[in-house]
């Protein structure tokens, strides 16, 4: 897996076929955290509040 990351052939993040978010979306989500509810953030980006929680907690998209 580390070789895939080094060579840029991993399918994580927006390169994953089922990803609904881009790297820019994730950075904006982190900026919005604390200004509006996580449910509202999820609605803005078309994902659930659990997805927002995992981004904020660093469980998803942690490399950004």
C-alpha positions as CSV (number, residue, x, y, z in Angstrom):
1,X,0.0,0.0,0.0
2,X,2.8,2.4,0.8
3,X,4.3,1.9,-2.7
4,X,0.9,2.9,-4.2
5,X,1.0,6.1,-2.2
6,X,4.5,6.9,-3.2
7,X,3.8,6.2,-6.9
8,X,0.4,7.9,-6.9
9,X,-1.5,4.8,-8.0
10,X,-3.7,4.5,-4.9
11,X,-7.4,5.0,-5.3
12,X,-7.9,6.9,-2.1
13,X,-9.7,10.2,-1.9
14,X,-11.3,11.7,-4.9
15,X,-9.6,9.0,-7.1
16,X,-11.9,6.4,-5.6
17,X,-14.8,5.6,-7.8
18,X,-17.4,6.1,-5.2
19,X,-16.0,9.3,-3.6
20,X,-18.5,12.1,-3.4
21,X,-16.0,14.7,-2.1
22,X,-12.9,16.3,-3.5
23,X,-9.8,17.4,-1.5
24,X,-11.0,21.0,-1.7
25,X,-14.4,19.9,-0.3
26,X,-12.6,18.3,2.7
27,X,-10.6,21.3,3.4
28,X,-13.7,23.5,3.2
29,X,-15.5,21.1,5.6
30,X,-12.7,21.5,8.1
31,X,-13.0,25.3,7.8
32,X,-16.7,25.2,8.4
33,X,-16.4,22.9,11.5
34,X,-17.7,24.9,14.5
35,X,-19.5,27.5,12.5
36,X,-22.6,25.4,11.5
37,X,-23.8,22.0,12.6
38,X,-22.2,18.9,11.1
39,X,-25.6,17.9,9.7
40,X,-25.8,21.2,7.8
41,X,-22.3,20.7,6.5
42,X,-23.2,17.3,5.3
43,X,-26.3,18.7,3.5
44,X,-24.1,21.3,1.8
45,X,-21.8,18.6,0.4
46,X,-24.3,15.8,-0.1
47,X,-23.0,13.4,2.5
48,X,-24.2,12.3,5.9
49,X,-23.2,13.8,9.3
50,X,-21.2,10.6,10.1
51,X,-19.0,11.2,7.1
52,X,-18.4,14.7,8.3
53,X,-17.6,13.4,11.8
54,X,-15.0,11.0,10.4
55,X,-13.4,13.8,8.4
56,X,-13.2,16.1,11.4
57,X,-11.9,13.3,13.7
58,X,-9.2,12.4,11.1
59,X,-10.6,8.9,10.4
60,X,-11.1,9.8,6.7
61,X,-9.0,12.0,4.5
62,X,-6.3,12.1,7.2
63,X,-3.5,12.8,4.8
64,X,-4.8,16.3,4.1
